[in-house]
Amino acid sequence: MDKGFIYTLEDEKIVEYMKLSTEDKLNWLEEINEFTDLVLNDKEKEIRAKLRECEI
């Protein structure tokens, strides 16, 4: 893979996440998005967007 990124999770973490309710999963996602929006500067947000689009 020349672009984007890859990461792995332990099986236990995946099972733990699967046990969460849909509402809990959405709340977690919203909190993470709010946090990253607060802490990343404009340049970092630009890099994140390029990673998501597999441009880098």
CYANA upper distance limits for C-alpha pairs under 8 A (distance plus 0.5 A):
  3 LYS  CA     51 LEU  CA      8.12
  3 LYS  CA     54 CYS  CA      5.86
  3 LYS  CA     55 GLU  CA      7.16
  3 LYS  CA     56 ILE  CA      5.69
  4 GLY  CA     51 LEU  CA      5.61
  4 GLY  CA     52 ARG  CA      7.28
  4 GLY  CA     53 GLU  CA      8.16
  4 GLY  CA     54 CYS  CA      5.17
  4 GLY  CA     55 GLU  CA      7.75
  4 GLY  CA     56 ILE  CA      6.54
  5 PHE  CA     51 LEU  CA      7.74
  9 LEU  CA     13 LYS  CA      6.99
  9 LEU  CA     14 ILE  CA      7.39
 10 GLU  CA     14 ILE  CA      7.18
 11 ASP  CA     15 VAL  CA      6.73
 12 GLU  CA     16 GLU  CA      6.55
 13 LYS  CA     17 TYR  CA      6.66
 14 ILE  CA     18 MET  CA      6.67
 15 VAL  CA     19 LYS  CA      6.93
 16 GLU  CA     20 LEU  CA      7.57
 17 TYR  CA     25 LYS  CA      8.28
 20 LEU  CA     24 ASP  CA      6.41
 20 LEU  CA     25 LYS  CA      6.77
 21 SER  CA     25 LYS  CA      6.78
 22 THR  CA     26 LEU  CA      6.70
 23 GLU  CA     27 ASN  CA      6.58
 24 ASP  CA     28 TRP  CA      6.56
 25 LYS  CA     29 LEU  CA      6.70
 26 LEU  CA     30 GLU  CA      6.60
 27 ASN  CA     31 GLU  CA      6.65
 28 TRP  CA     32 ILE  CA      6.73
 29 LEU  CA     33 ASN  CA      6.67
 30 GLU  CA     34 GLU  CA      6.64
 31 GLU  CA     35 PHE  CA      6.57
 32 ILE  CA     36 THR  CA      6.62
 33 ASN  CA     37 ASP  CA      6.55
 34 GLU  CA     38 LEU  CA      6.79
 35 PHE  CA     39 VAL  CA      6.80
 36 THR  CA     40 LEU  CA      6.27
 37 ASP  CA     45 LYS  CA      8.45
 40 LEU  CA     44 GLU  CA      6.11
 40 LEU  CA     45 LYS  CA      6.57
 41 ASN  CA     45 LYS  CA      6.74
 42 ASP  CA     46 GLU  CA      6.69
 43 LYS  CA     47 ILE  CA      6.83
 44 GLU  CA     48 ARG  CA      6.64
 45 LYS  CA     49 ALA  CA      6.66
 46 GLU  CA     50 LYS  CA      6.80
 47 ILE  CA     51 LEU  CA      6.70
 48 ARG  CA     52 ARG  CA      6.74
 49 ALA  CA     53 GLU  CA      6.79
 50 LYS  CA     54 CYS  CA      6.54
 50 LYS  CA     55 GLU  CA      5.52
 50 LYS  CA     56 ILE  CA      6.51
 51 LEU  CA     55 GLU  CA      6.52
 51 LEU  CA     56 ILE  CA      6.13
